[in-house]
Amino acid sequence: MSTIPCTRVCSAAALALATLLGGCGTYVSTLDVRDNSAPIVTARALHRLGGPIGGGGGLEAEVHAVRATDRQNFTDTDAATLNGRTILGPTTLHHRVSAQHVQLVYNHLLFPGRPIEMEWFAGATVSRLQWDTNSTRPSDPQLTYRRTWYGPVAGLVGRVPLAPGLALEGRFSGAIEFRRIFGGSRTGAELALAWSPVPMLQLRGGIAHSESSVDREVLGQDLSMRARGPFASLAFNF
């Protein structure tokens, strides 16, 4: 007679218990990360069709990365499932999440040389979310999720020149998955001081906010990451 591994028995028992407790108030809970000290890095390259000084349209490429960690307490009515693995409360979860994207957009500069300059941009992005969750209870499985998606992205930039080569900038962008109304999505915001030691190079630093999420309609489990922290950015204009 074959012996069934204990891990398979434990997983089956956990799933059965989650089902039985469904009528007693157990529900699938959002896996939630809130990190207010997450490092964020970005690199951009912008080719302004009318030249780096003038306004008008251009093509912009961006690479972005953020990592976030957090703890989440589950009560005895909480449960989470990823890739057929389930964790039931009560327990404490430790999340590690990283999100990256690359995007290529059309960028249009408005009001160059004015007291307030603006840019709008729109194009396409490829985004990736990597999620790992561990419970403080050793018998619980690790929950993992890896997903790459693509879709449209758009955003706005506002800039106030402070001195030659120095400006205060605010930037917002948002993207959604192309194939689904409910699926992957992300948003980002930056408040930065931008310094251009030469016209073709810009160094930016400040505070950034990054959000990534996956809707339950796609995964059967909501995932939500909100990261905020110091960021550094390098941009080339040509």
N, C-alpha and C positions, 0 to 999 in steps of 0.2 A: 504494500500500500504506500502510495506516495505521500510525502509530508509537505503540507502547505506552509510556505515561509510565514513567519510571524508578522513581517511587515505587511504582507498582503492581507492577513487576517485583521490586523489593526486598522488598515485603511478601509476595508469593507465594513468593519464594525463602526468606524467613525461615520461613514456615509449613511449607514442604516440608522445610527443614532440621530444624525441630523434630520433625516426624513421623519423619524418618529416624533422628534421634538418640534417639528414644524407646526403642529397644531397647538403647541404649548408656548408659542411666542418666540421660538428661535428663527432668525432671519439672516439672510446673506447681507453682511455689512460691507460698506465701502472700505477698501484699503486706502488709508489716508496718510499722506506725508506732508508735514509743514516744517520747513527748515529755514530759519531766518539768518543763517550764517553760511550759506552754500556758496562756494566760489564759482564764478561764471566767467567764461572766456569766449571771445568772439574775434574773428578776423574777416575783413571785407576787402574787396577790390572793386573799384568803380571806374568805368571808362565813360567819361562825359563826351558825347558825340560832338559837341561844340567846343571842346577843349576843357581842361580842368578848372579854368577860372570862370568862364561864362556859365549862363544858365542853360535851361533846356533839358533834353532827354539824355539818357545814358543806360548802360547795362551794368548791373551790380551783382556780384557773387558774394555769398556769405557762408561761413562755417561757424557753428555755435555748439558749445558743450556745457553741461551743468551736471553736478552730482549732488545728491541730497540724501540725508539720513534722518530717521525719526523713530520714536517709539509710539506704540498704540496699544491701549488697554482694551481687552475684550472682556465683557461680562459674560455670565452664563447664558445669556440670550443671543450672543453674537456667534457668527460662523463665517468662514471665508473659504472659497474653493477656486483653485487655479490648476488647469491641466489635470483634472481628475483627482487632485489631492485636496484634502479638507483639514482645516484647523477649527476646532470648537473652543469657545470660551468656557470658563474663565482662564485667561492667560495674558501675557504681555508679548506683543509682537515687535520685532526689530526689522525695520525696512531699510534697504539700500537701493537707491534708484539713480540711474543715469539716463540723460536724454541728450541726443545730438540731432542736429539737422544741417543740411546744406540747402541752399536756395539760390535760384537765379531769377532776377526780377528786372523789369524796366523801371528806372528811377527818373523822376522828373523834378528838377529844381525850379522853384518859384521865387521871385523877388530877390535875385542875387544882389548883394551889396546894400540891401535895405536894413533898417533897424531890426526887423524880424524876417528871417528867411524860412522857407518851408520846402519840404520834399514830400511827394507821395510815391509809392512804389507798389507794383503788383506783378505777380509771376507764379512760379511753381516751386514746390519744396519736396524734399525727401526727408522724412523724420524717423527716428528710431528711439524706442523706449525699452530699457532693460530694468527689470524689477526682480528683486530678491527679498523674500520675507522669511524670517526664522522666529520660532516661538521659544520662550524661555523653558517650555516643557520639553525635555529631551526626546520624548516618544513621538512628538509631532513631526510631520514631514516639512521639508522646505518647500515654500511656494515660489515658483519662478515663472517669469513671463518675458518673452522676447518678441518684438514686433517692429517691422518696418512698414511705413505707409507713405503714400504720396498724395499731394493735393494742391489746391490753390492757396496762395498767401498774399496778403496785402498789408499796407501800413502807412503811417504818417511820421514825419520828422519835423520838429520845430527847433529853430536855432536863433540865439541872440548873440551877436558878436560883442565881445567885451573889450577886445584890444586886437591889434594886428596879429593874426595867427592864433587867437584864443577865443573860444566861444562856449556858451552854455547850451547844451542840447538835450531835448527830450525826444524819445523815440518809442513808438508803439507798433506792434505787429500781431497778426493773428492768422492761423492756418487751420483748415479742416481737411479731413480725409476725402478724397475725390469720389470714392466708390459708394460711400454710405452717408445717409443723413446723420445717423448716429454712429459714431466710430471714434477714430483717433482725432484729437484736436490739441492745439497748443496756442498760447499767447505769450507775449513778452513785452516788457517795458524797461526803459533805461532813462536815467537822469545822469548826465555826465558832463565833465569838463573836457573839451576837445582842444588839443594843442597841435598846431602844425608847424614844426620847425622849418620845413620846406613845403612848397605848395603840393608836392606829390605824396607827402607822408603825413598821417594824422595819428596821434596817440590819444586814446580816450580812457578815462577812468571815472568811476562813480559807483552808484547803486543800481542794481538791476533786479527785476522780478521775472520769474519764468514759471509758467504753468503748463503741465501736460496731463491729459486724461484719456481714458478709454471708457466708453459707455457700456452699460450692462447689456444692451441690445446686441452687441457684438460678442462680448466675452462671457456673459452670464455673471460677471463680477465687475463692479465699478472700481476703477483705479484712479486716484487723484493725487497729483504731486504739485505743491506750491513751494517754490524756492525763492529766497530773497537773500541778497548778500552783495559783497564787493565784487566788482567786475573790472576786467581790463580788456581793451580792444585795440587792435592795430588795423589801420585802413590805408590802402594805397589808392591814390587818385591819379588817373592819367588820361 
